[in-house]
Amino acid sequence: MLAAQGYDVWVGNNRGNRLSRDESDSCPVYWNYNFDHLVEYDQPAIINGVLQETGKEKIIYVGHSQGSTQFLLGLGIHTHFQSKIAAFIGLGTVVSLENTKSHLVLVLLAKLYLL
């Protein structure tokens, strides 16, 4: 729908699915990764790749499930990306506040949900 309305839509793809199989024969190390690698290396590669290809200064990032979680964790590691993101939309974000001890954070988030 967004592409039909004229938006430039890019779909990021993590390693480890059927669309990444071509890499397995040529580079076995490619498959030796964990979630930290996706956040540390793949996330910046996707964001920088889109910015480079489009020539834009900022992107709107829409993540679903693991993609949302990767993005949130990535911003904590790659703080310079904050200036490259116009907006973030997290769909089905896999994040839990179960261990959050800050009363202030919990109250602020509760207020956001009530708006």
Buried (B, 14 or more C-beta within 10 A) or exposed (E): EEEEEEEEEBEBEBBEEEEEEEEEEEEEEBEEBEEEEBBBEBBBEBBEEBBEEEEEEEBEBBBEEBBBBBBBBBBEEBEEBEEBBEEBEBEEBBEEEEEEEEEEEEEEEEEEEEE
